[in-house]
Amino acid sequence: MNRKLDFVLSAYNTAQSMNRFSDQKASMIFLFYGVFLALLGTRVGRLVEALRGQDLSATAVAGFVLLCAFLGLMSHSLMYALRTIAPTFVESNASPEHRRLYWFEDVQQRGVREYIQTLQGLSDEQVLQEMAHELYSVQTITRAKFERIQRATRSAAASLMVWQVLMVLTFFL
């Protein structure tokens, strides 16, 4: 029994580490855009002047379209990065024998004495079952977080390509 519980606890801790890792990756998306917006700010003045000019060139219009595409991709990427960091909740695994004793809300719904009595009444097999339910919940959260960070990263890569073309284009304005 102890080996099974050790295995489930180890898998649970690994899943929690992966959740923290996904949050760190999401924070890098914010840093990524901070740097690229700062660099873009040094060149966007040329684009604004070209758009204000009397003779609107095709290069200026292309620059404006690329700027809008970059900002759209950036917004998409930042939305998914923020959703990665935001708390993610999953429905508990509905089963009559699952007591939901692990998460904050589950603990706080009971009085202290009731919670302690419920814990003391669990057999070793029931403890293993409770932890297996919690492992499943955390793995579901991990999957959702990594799907979100994957979308954010793909959008960031696309926006990087648009940003590079936009930066080169500003030299011709």
matplotlib code that plots the C-alpha trace (Angstrom):
import matplotlib.pyplot as plt

x = [0.0, 2.8, 4.4, 1.1, 0.6, 4.2, 3.7, 0.5, 2.1, 5.2, 3.0, 0.9, 4.0, 5.3, 2.0, 2.1, 5.7, 4.5, 1.7, 4.3, 6.5, 3.6, 3.0, 6.7, 6.5, 3.5, 5.3, 8.0, 5.4, 4.7, 8.5, 8.8, 6.1, 7.5, 10.9, 9.3, 6.9, 9.8, 11.8, 8.8, 8.3, 11.6, 10.5, 6.7, 7.2, 8.3, 5.1, 2.9, 4.6, 4.2, 0.5, -0.1, 1.6, -0.1, 0.9, 0.0, 2.4, 1.8, 4.7, 2.9, -0.4, 1.5, 3.2, -0.2, -1.6, 1.4, 1.2, -2.5, -1.6, 1.2, -1.1, -3.9, -1.5, 0.0, -3.5, -4.3, -1.1, -1.4, -4.9, -3.9, -0.8, -3.1, -5.5, -2.6, -1.6, -5.2, -6.5, -7.9, -10.6, -12.0, -15.1, -14.4, -14.6, -18.1, -18.2, -20.0, -16.8, -14.9, -14.9, -13.2, -10.8, -7.8, -8.6, -9.0, -12.7, -13.4, -11.5, -13.2, -16.7, -16.3, -15.7, -12.3, -13.6, -15.7, -12.7, -10.4, -12.9, -13.4, -9.6, -9.2, -12.0, -10.2, -8.6, -5.3, -7.1, -9.5, -6.5, -5.0, -8.3, -8.6, -5.1, -5.8, -8.8, -6.7, -4.0, -6.5, -7.8, -4.3, -3.5, -6.6, -5.5, -2.0, -3.3, -5.5, -2.6, -0.2, -2.8, -3.2, 0.6, 1.0, -1.5, 0.2, 3.6, 2.4, 0.8, 3.9, 6.0, 3.7, 3.8, 7.6, 7.6, 5.2, 7.2, 10.4, 8.9, 7.4, 10.7, 12.4, 9.6, 10.1, 13.6, 11.9, 9.5]
y = [0.0, 2.4, 2.0, 2.8, 5.9, 7.0, 6.6, 8.6, 11.4, 11.5, 11.8, 14.5, 16.5, 16.2, 17.4, 20.4, 21.2, 21.1, 23.5, 25.9, 25.4, 26.3, 29.5, 30.4, 29.9, 32.1, 34.9, 34.7, 35.6, 38.8, 39.6, 38.7, 41.3, 43.9, 43.8, 43.7, 46.6, 48.7, 48.0, 48.6, 52.0, 53.2, 52.6, 53.2, 56.9, 56.5, 54.6, 57.2, 60.0, 58.0, 57.4, 61.2, 62.2, 63.6, 60.8, 57.5, 54.9, 51.2, 50.7, 52.8, 50.9, 47.5, 48.7, 49.6, 46.2, 44.5, 46.6, 45.6, 41.9, 42.1, 43.7, 41.1, 38.2, 39.7, 40.1, 36.5, 35.3, 37.4, 36.3, 32.6, 33.4, 35.1, 32.2, 29.9, 31.8, 32.4, 29.8, 26.7, 24.7, 21.4, 19.5, 16.9, 13.3, 12.4, 9.1, 8.3, 7.2, 10.4, 12.7, 15.8, 16.4, 18.0, 21.4, 24.6, 25.0, 21.3, 21.8, 25.1, 23.7, 21.6, 22.6, 21.7, 18.8, 17.4, 17.6, 15.9, 13.1, 12.5, 12.2, 9.9, 7.7, 7.0, 3.6, 3.3, 2.2, 5.2, 7.6, 6.1, 6.5, 10.1, 10.9, 9.2, 11.5, 14.5, 13.4, 13.1, 16.6, 18.1, 16.2, 17.7, 21.2, 20.5, 19.5, 22.6, 24.9, 23.3, 23.6, 27.3, 27.9, 26.1, 28.4, 31.4, 30.3, 29.6, 33.0, 34.6, 32.9, 34.1, 37.6, 37.5, 36.9, 39.7, 42.0, 41.3, 42.1, 45.3, 46.4, 45.9, 47.7, 50.8, 51.3, 52.0, 54.6]
z = [0.0, 0.9, -2.6, -4.3, -2.2, -2.8, -6.5, -6.5, -4.4, -6.6, -9.7, -8.0, -7.1, -10.6, -12.0, -9.6, -10.8, -14.4, -13.5, -12.0, -15.1, -17.4, -15.4, -15.8, -19.6, -19.7, -17.8, -20.5, -23.1, -21.2, -21.1, -24.8, -25.8, -23.4, -25.3, -28.7, -28.0, -26.7, -29.8, -32.0, -30.2, -31.6, -35.2, -35.2, -35.4, -39.0, -39.8, -38.1, -40.1, -43.3, -42.6, -41.9, -45.1, -48.1, -50.5, -48.8, -50.2, -50.5, -48.0, -45.4, -45.9, -45.7, -42.5, -41.0, -41.9, -40.5, -37.3, -36.9, -37.6, -34.9, -32.4, -33.1, -32.7, -29.6, -28.0, -28.8, -27.4, -24.2, -23.7, -23.6, -21.5, -19.0, -19.0, -18.3, -15.2, -14.0, -11.6, -13.3, -11.6, -12.7, -11.6, -9.1, -10.3, -9.3, -7.4, -4.2, -2.4, -3.2, -0.2, -1.7, 1.2, -0.5, -2.1, -0.1, -0.8, 0.2, 3.5, 4.3, 3.8, 6.9, 10.5, 11.9, 14.0, 11.2, 8.8, 11.3, 12.1, 8.4, 7.9, 10.8, 9.5, 6.2, 5.7, 3.9, 0.8, 1.0, 1.4, -1.8, -3.6, -2.5, -3.7, -7.0, -7.5, -6.7, -9.1, -11.8, -11.1, -11.2, -14.4, -16.0, -14.9, -16.3, -19.6, -19.9, -18.9, -21.5, -24.2, -23.4, -23.3, -26.6, -28.3, -26.7, -27.9, -31.5, -31.7, -30.3, -32.9, -35.7, -34.3, -34.2, -37.9, -38.6, -36.2, -38.1, -41.5, -40.0, -38.6, -41.9, -43.6, -41.4, -43.0, -46.3, -45.0]

ax = plt.figure().add_subplot(projection="3d")
ax.plot(x, y, z, "-o")
ax.set_aspect("equal")
plt.show()
